[in-house]
Amino acid sequence: MKKGKESYWGLLLVLLIHGGAIAAVVWAPSPKSKTVVMPSIQGVLIPAPPAEAVQIPSARKTPPPQKEIERPKPKPKPKPKPKPKPKPKLPPPPKAPPSETAISPEEVVEEEVEPPPPSPKTARVSEKDNKALGAPITPPRHDANPLNNPAPAYPSISRKLKEEGVVILELLILPNGKVGEVRIKKSSGFDRLDKTAIKAVKRWRYLPAKRGDQAIPYWYLQPLEFSLNQ
């Protein structure tokens, strides 16, 4: 009996101990929960050190090609001019007959052409003709008002080339006043001007030369001047 009681009380004691421990745990004040404050981390921006400027080597400028300095060419020495050879002395020109005397551009010299000898059928001459043979001769005229002979046109090429001069023509003026033949007594020095003068004069009309009242053929010297100043 004794052993049963002891085990009973021992079991009860054990239960009480466990129960008290459980009660102590249950009813014990729960500890205040601590609020854990996380420290705030504030970032500070630290400026990065300036990056070193990387110098890119610039392309080397090629110097412009130097122009070769042209050395002045030595001037050729002028050749000495050859001394002019003495001109051979020309014999003096033969004296011209009075009918072919030289004239200036402003003067006109006329020469008479003797009429051809009469044929046997017309050999008889009246007294009037005999008197006319001794009459003074009136030379031809080209500047009379009714004639209106135009001056020769100045060739345009001759103007550009500055060609000028005086041409003297020998004209056979017929009794009807027309120009029968034309010969160049003195050239102007330019073939173009000479031909222009001949072409113009062939169209001219003259008052024929007269012996008394009778018109006669007559050789006439006609100067024509081509001047750029006119």
C-alpha positions as CSV (number, residue, x, y, z in Angstrom):
1,M,0.0,0.0,0.0
2,K,2.8,2.3,0.8
3,K,4.5,1.9,-2.5
4,G,1.3,2.7,-4.4
5,K,0.8,5.9,-2.6
6,E,4.4,7.0,-3.1
7,S,4.1,6.4,-6.9
8,Y,0.8,8.2,-6.9
9,W,2.3,11.2,-5.2
10,G,5.3,11.2,-7.3
11,L,3.3,11.1,-10.5
12,L,1.2,13.9,-9.2
13,L,4.2,15.9,-8.4
14,V,5.6,15.4,-11.8
15,L,2.3,16.5,-13.4
16,L,2.2,19.6,-11.2
17,I,5.7,20.6,-12.2
18,H,4.9,20.1,-15.8
19,G,1.6,21.9,-15.4
20,G,3.3,24.8,-13.7
21,A,5.9,25.0,-16.3
22,I,3.3,25.1,-19.0
23,A,1.2,27.7,-17.1
24,A,4.3,29.8,-16.6
25,V,5.0,29.6,-20.3
26,V,1.3,30.4,-21.2
27,W,0.7,33.2,-18.8
28,A,4.1,34.7,-18.8
29,P,4.0,38.2,-20.3
30,S,5.2,38.1,-23.8
31,P,8.3,40.2,-24.3
32,K,7.8,43.4,-26.3
33,S,8.9,43.0,-29.8
34,K,11.7,45.3,-30.6
35,T,11.3,47.3,-33.8
36,V,14.3,46.8,-35.9
37,V,15.1,50.1,-37.6
38,M,17.2,49.5,-40.7
39,P,19.8,52.2,-41.0
40,S,19.1,54.3,-44.1
41,I,21.9,54.5,-46.5
42,Q,22.0,57.8,-48.3
43,G,24.2,57.7,-51.4
44,V,26.4,60.6,-52.1
45,L,27.3,61.1,-55.7
46,I,31.0,61.7,-56.0
47,P,31.8,63.4,-59.3
48,A,34.0,61.3,-61.3
49,P,37.4,62.8,-62.1
50,P,37.4,64.4,-65.5
51,A,38.4,62.1,-68.2
52,E,41.7,63.1,-69.7
53,A,41.1,64.4,-73.2
54,V,42.6,62.0,-75.6
55,Q,44.3,64.0,-78.2
56,I,43.9,62.4,-81.6
57,P,46.9,63.1,-83.6
58,S,45.7,65.3,-86.5
59,A,46.7,64.2,-90.0
60,R,49.8,66.0,-90.9
61,K,49.1,68.5,-93.5
62,T,51.3,67.8,-96.5
63,P,53.0,71.0,-97.5
64,P,52.0,72.3,-101.0
65,P,54.5,71.3,-103.6
66,Q,56.9,74.0,-104.2
67,K,56.8,75.5,-107.6
68,E,60.0,75.2,-109.4
69,I,61.4,78.7,-109.9
70,E,61.9,79.1,-113.6
71,R,65.2,80.7,-114.2
72,P,65.0,83.4,-116.7
73,K,66.2,82.2,-120.0
74,P,69.2,84.1,-121.2
75,K,68.2,86.6,-123.9
76,P,69.7,85.9,-127.2
77,K,72.2,88.4,-128.2
78,P,70.9,90.5,-131.0
79,K,72.7,89.6,-134.2
80,P,74.4,92.5,-135.7
81,K,72.5,93.9,-138.6
82,P,74.2,93.3,-141.9
83,K,75.3,96.5,-143.5
84,P,73.2,97.4,-146.4
85,K,74.8,96.7,-149.7
86,P,75.3,99.8,-151.7
87,K,72.6,100.1,-154.3
88,P,73.9,100.0,-157.9
89,K,73.7,103.3,-159.5
90,L,70.9,103.3,-162.1
91,P,71.3,105.2,-165.3
92,P,69.3,108.4,-165.3
93,P,65.8,107.8,-166.8
94,P,65.4,109.0,-170.3
95,K,63.7,112.3,-170.7
96,A,60.0,111.8,-171.3
97,P,58.4,113.6,-174.2
98,P,56.3,116.7,-173.3
99,S,53.1,114.6,-173.7
100,E,54.2,112.2,-170.9
101,T,55.4,114.6,-168.2
102,A,54.9,113.5,-164.6
103,I,52.0,115.1,-162.8
104,S,51.0,115.6,-159.2
105,P,47.7,114.2,-157.9
106,E,46.2,117.7,-158.1
107,E,47.3,118.3,-161.7
108,V,46.0,116.9,-164.9
109,V,48.1,116.8,-168.0
110,E,46.5,116.1,-171.3
111,E,48.2,114.8,-174.4
112,E,46.9,115.0,-177.9
113,V,46.4,112.0,-180.1
114,E,46.8,112.8,-183.7
115,P,43.8,111.6,-185.7
116,P,44.5,108.7,-188.1
117,P,45.5,109.6,-191.7
118,P,42.4,110.0,-193.9
119,S,41.6,107.2,-196.2
120,P,41.9,107.9,-200.0
121,K,38.1,108.2,-200.3
122,T,38.1,111.1,-197.8
123,A,41.3,112.7,-198.8
124,R,39.6,116.0,-199.8
125,V,39.3,118.4,-196.9
126,S,37.2,121.5,-197.0
127,E,38.5,125.0,-196.1
128,K,36.6,124.8,-192.8
129,D,38.6,121.6,-191.8
130,N,41.8,123.3,-192.8
131,K,41.0,126.2,-190.5
132,A,40.1,123.8,-187.7
133,L,43.5,122.1,-187.9
134,G,45.1,125.3,-186.6
135,A,42.5,125.9,-183.9
136,P,43.4,125.5,-180.2
137,I,42.5,122.2,-178.6
138,T,40.2,122.1,-175.6
139,P,41.0,119.0,-173.4
140,P,38.3,116.7,-172.1
141,R,36.5,117.3,-168.8
142,H,35.1,114.7,-166.4
143,D,33.8,117.1,-163.8
144,A,31.1,118.9,-165.7
145,N,27.7,119.0,-163.9
146,P,25.7,116.9,-166.3
147,L,28.2,114.0,-166.1
148,N,28.0,113.1,-162.4
149,N,30.8,110.6,-162.4
150,P,30.8,108.8,-159.0
151,A,34.1,108.4,-157.2
152,P,35.4,104.8,-157.0
153,A,34.3,103.0,-153.9
154,Y,37.0,102.3,-151.4
155,P,37.5,98.5,-151.0
156,S,36.7,97.5,-147.5
157,I,39.6,95.0,-147.4
158,S,41.9,97.9,-148.4
159,R,40.5,100.0,-145.5
160,K,41.2,97.2,-143.0
161,L,44.7,96.7,-144.4
162,K,45.2,100.4,-144.5
163,E,46.1,100.5,-148.1
164,E,46.2,103.9,-149.7
165,G,47.9,105.6,-152.6
166,V,47.4,107.5,-155.9
167,V,47.0,105.7,-159.2
168,I,47.4,107.6,-162.5
169,L,45.5,106.2,-165.5
170,E,45.9,107.0,-169.2
171,L,42.5,107.2,-170.8
172,L,41.6,107.4,-174.4
173,I,38.6,109.7,-174.5
174,L,36.6,109.1,-177.7
175,P,34.7,111.9,-179.5
176,N,31.5,110.6,-178.0
177,G,32.8,111.1,-174.5
178,K,33.2,107.5,-173.6
179,V,36.4,105.9,-172.4
180,G,38.0,103.8,-175.1
181,E,41.2,102.4,-173.6
182,V,42.6,102.5,-170.0
183,R,46.3,102.0,-169.1
184,I,48.0,102.4,-165.8
185,K,50.5,105.2,-166.0
186,K,51.5,105.0,-162.3
187,S,50.4,102.3,-159.9
188,S,49.1,103.1,-156.4
189,G,51.3,100.3,-155.1
190,F,48.2,98.0,-154.5
191,D,46.7,95.9,-157.2
192,R,43.3,96.0,-155.5
193,L,43.2,99.8,-155.6
194,D,44.4,100.0,-159.2
195,K,41.6,97.6,-160.4
196,T,39.0,99.5,-158.5
197,A,40.0,102.7,-160.2
198,I,40.0,101.2,-163.7
199,K,36.6,99.6,-163.1
200,A,35.1,103.0,-162.0
201,V,36.7,105.1,-164.8
202,K,35.4,102.8,-167.5
203,R,31.9,103.8,-166.6
204,W,32.7,107.5,-166.6
205,R,31.6,109.9,-169.3
206,Y,33.7,112.9,-170.4
207,L,33.1,116.1,-172.4
208,P,35.4,115.2,-175.4
209,A,38.4,117.2,-176.4
210,K,37.8,119.6,-179.2
211,R,39.8,121.2,-181.9
212,G,37.8,124.3,-182.5
213,D,34.2,123.0,-182.7
214,Q,35.2,119.5,-183.7
215,A,35.3,116.6,-181.1
216,I,38.5,114.6,-181.4
217,P,40.0,111.5,-179.6
218,Y,42.4,112.4,-176.9
219,W,44.7,110.7,-174.4
220,Y,44.0,112.0,-171.0
221,L,45.9,111.5,-167.7
222,Q,43.4,110.9,-164.8
223,P,44.8,110.7,-161.2
224,L,42.7,109.0,-158.6
225,E,43.6,109.1,-154.9
226,F,42.7,106.6,-152.3
227,S,43.2,108.1,-148.8
228,L,42.0,106.8,-145.5
229,N,41.7,110.4,-144.2
230,Q,39.1,111.4,-146.7
